[in-house]
Amino acid sequence: MEKIKCLIVGSGPAGYTAAIYASRAGLNPVLYEGLQPGGQLTTTTKVENFPGYPEGVDANVMMDDIRRQALRFGADIRRGVVTKVDFSRRPFTLTIDGGTTVEADTVIIATGAAAKYLGLESEAKFRGMGVSACATCDGFFYRKKDVAVVGGGDTACEEATYLASLCNKVYMIVRRDVFRASQSMQDRVKNTPNIEVLWNCQTKEVLGDEAGVTGARLVRKTGEEFDIKIDGFFLAIGHHPNSDVFKEWLETNEEGYIVTGPADQSTSVPGVFAAGDVQDPRYRQAIVAAGAGCRAAMDAEKFLKDNA
């Protein structure tokens, strides 16, 4: 059985950054990229808020840059998905693609989180062409334009008010006749004049052409259908952390995010660390994930020294 000093599960900004730091620390890390090499970021188009790219950068190009940097320092990057783990004792045992088994002295989990979508065919068609699940990431591209936000919770209200500071008008599409958000967030929406809430509505179809989103077809609770003209369609109905395979062994919160230490990236199992969106329900930004990946690698290095 292959024995690995530092195993990194997942790619994306957290995983690749962890690989850079672990490699430079001489930990000879092995990284399994998972189903989506480059992570969730590769589903978007241009990134303009990551330091070092003053003109912005294509998301796939940026992730390839970070990946190649990890390879340059000696990271062993492999295709494969971790399908089973045993964290009951060190070295830890992990199964790859349901077959290959490896042992690891330390593990860094950087499997990210997946945004929840409505499941519409038209929504998938225009993903990255006007359909987004991150207002902070993509809102800038819709300055002075009309957009819609789907959702009625705190995240939806927060994203709507953020977009309202950039956009001409923001529609909030809420399937009930009340918000699920906290009162303070509701008040922020109500006090923002360019937000219009469409109560008791659901999206039937995202409309668009070869250039991207042009509108949305909505249906009221009464069955009435109507269209709105928009340039951007933002989902704010939550995220699902990719932590299912680890839940048996690690402490998670009620949403499934892996709980890490207040001052480091340690989990409830010594020697196992988590970084990025799989443990961050709040920020969900590439730069934050990269920072957490750096911390996790440094934590793993210290753990190995302390437990040599």
N, C-alpha and C positions, 0 to 999 in steps of 0.2 A: 504494500500500500504506500502511495506517495505521501511523504511528510513535508509539510509546508510551514514555514515560520510565521508568515502573515498572509492570510487569505482574505481577499477583498471581494465582496459579493455585490455586483452591480456596477454600472459604468456611470455616465452622467458626470456633472461637475464634482460631486462629492467623491465618487469612486476613483475617477481619474486623478484628482488632486491627491487623494490618499496614496495612490500608487506612486506619484512623483515623490512625495515626502518619505514614504516607506522605502523606496528604492535608494534615495540619497542617504538614508540612515543605515543602509546595508542589511535590510530585512528580507531581501530577495522576494518581494511580494508576487503572488499569483492572483490575477484578477479575472473573474468570470463575468462576462459582459451582460448576460441575461438576454431576454427576448428583444430588447430595443437598445442596441449599442448607441451610446451617446445620450441615452435617457430621454425623458419627457420633452426636454428642450428642442430635440430634433423635430418635433411636430410643429414648431413654429417656423417663421421665416427669418426675418432680420432681428438681430439683438442689438439694442442701442444703449443699454444701461450696464454693460459689463466693462469694468475698467480696462484700459489698454487698447480700445478700438474707437478712436475719436470719431470716425465716420460710420460707426456701426459695422456689423459683420453678419454674414449668413450663419445661422445657428449651427448648421452641419459643419461648416468650415471651422467655426470656433471649437466645436467639440473634437474635431479631427486634430486641430492644433494641440489641444490639451492631451489627447491620446498619444500623439507622436512624441510629445515632451516626456510622457511617462515611459514610453518605449526607449527613448534616448538614454534614460537613466537606468535601464535594465529591467523594467517591469515585464513580467510574463503575462501577456494579455491573451485570454482564450475565449472562444465562443462556448457557451453552455449556460444552463440554468440550474441553480441549486434546487433540488426537489425534496430533499429530506435532510434534517440535521439532528445531531445528538450532542447536546451541550451539558450532559450529565457529568462529564469529567474531561480533564485535559490529558492529552490533546483531544480537541473536538473532532467529531466525525461528520463529514458532509458528503452527501450523495449528489452527483452531477448527472442531469438528464436521466434520472431513474436507473443509472447503471454504475458508472465509475464512482468509487469511494476514495476520499482523501482525508488525511488527518492534518489539523492545523493547530499550532500553539496559540495563535490569536486570530480573531475574525473581526473584520470591519464590515458591517452591513450598510450598504448604500443603494438599496433597491428602489428608493424613491416612492412616489405616490402617483396615482392616476386620477386625473380629473373625471368627474362624473358628467356624462353627456346624456342627452335626451334619447338617443338611439335612432334618430331620424336619418334616412338615407341622404337627404339633402344637406343635413348638418355635416355629415362625414364628407360629402362632396366638396363643401366650401371651407373645410378646416384648413386654416392657414391662409385663406383667401377672404377673410372677413369674419370667420367663426373662430373665437378664441375662448380660452378658459382662464386668462390672466390679464386683467385690466392694467395692472402695473407694468406688465411686460409690453403690451401692445397698444395701450390707450393713446400714446403719443401719435400714432399713425392716423388717428381719427379727429385731430384738432379741427374745430369748427364744423364738424359733421354731426349727423344724427346717428345714434346707436341705440341698441336695446340690451338690457340685462335681464336674464332669466333667474328668478329666485326671490324668496321673501324672507331670508334669514339675515343674520348680522353681516355675513360675507357679501351678500347681494347688495345690501344697503351701503356698505362701505365702498364697494366697487362702483356703485351708481353715483355716489357723491364724489368719488375721485374722478370718474369720467365726466361728471357735470362741470368740473373745473377746467376741462379741456374742450369738451364738445359743445355743439350748438344746442342739442337736445338729447335727453336720455329717457327712453321708455323703460319702465320696469314691468316685466310680465310676471304677474303673481297669480298662481292657480287658485288661491283661496280669496276670501274677502277681508283677510287680515294678514298682517305681517307675523312672522315667527321671531322677528328680531327683537332685541332689547328696546326698551322705551327710548333710551338715549339715541340709538341708531334710527329709530322711527322718526324721532323729532328732527334729526339731521336731514332726512329725506324730505319731510314735510316743509322744512324751512329752506329748501333749495328750489328756487323757482323754475329752473329748466329741467326738472324731473317730473315726468307724468307717469303715474301708476295706473296700469291697466289691470284692474281686479278681475278675478274669476275667469282668467284667460289662460289658455295653453297654446303652445306653438304646434301648428299642423305641418308647416313646411317652411324651410328657409329658401327665399327666392334669390336668384342671381343670374349672372351671365358669365361669359368667359373672363371678364375682368374681376369677378368676385361678387360678394353679397350686394343686393340692391333692395332687399326688403324681407318681410316675414309675413306669412299667412297665419292668422290667429283664429281661434275658435272660442267663443264665450261659453259659459256654463249653460246658456239657453240654447246653444247649437248654432248661433249666428256666427258666420265667418266674415272676417274683414282683413284687409292688408294694411301694413304700415311700411313706409319707405325709410330704409336705414342703410348705412354703409358698413356697420359693424354689429355683430351678434355675439354677446358675451354670456358664457355660462357661469353661474355662481351658485351651483346647487351642491357643492361639496367635493371633496377628494377622498379617495380610498388609498390608505398607505399599503404598499406592497409588503406586508409583514406576516401574511398568513402562515407561511412555513415555519416562522420563528415563534409564534404565539404560545406554543406549548411550553417553551423554555424561558421566555423573557417577559418581564412586566410590560404591559401596554396600557394605554388609557382606554376609555370607553369607546373611542373611535378607532382604535387599533394602532395608534402611533406608538412606537417603541419609546419607553421612558428612559431618558439618559440623566446623568448626574448634573447637579446645578452648576458645577465648575469644570466639567469635562464631558467627554463623549461616552463614558462608561455606561453599561447596561446593568441589569440586575444579576448578570452572570460575570464574574471576574474573568477578564481576558477577551470578552466579547464587547465590541464597541459599535455604535451606530452613528451615522452622519447623513445629513441632507433631509430631503422631504419625508423619508420614512420615520423620522423622529421630530420633524418640525411642522406642526400644524398651523403656525402663525405666519412666517415670512414667505416661504416657498419661492425664494429667489436664487438664481444661479450663483451669485457672489456669496450669499450666505451658506449655501451648500458646499461651495469650494472651501470656505473657511472652516466649516465643520469637518470636511475631509482631511484638511491639514491637521486639525486638532486630534482627530481620531488616530491618525498615523503617529503623531507624537506621543499620544497616550499609549498606543500599542508598543512603541519603542521603550518607553519607561517601564511598562508592565513586564516586558521581557527581561529588562535589566534587573528589575527588582525580584524577579522570580527565576533567575538563571540557576 
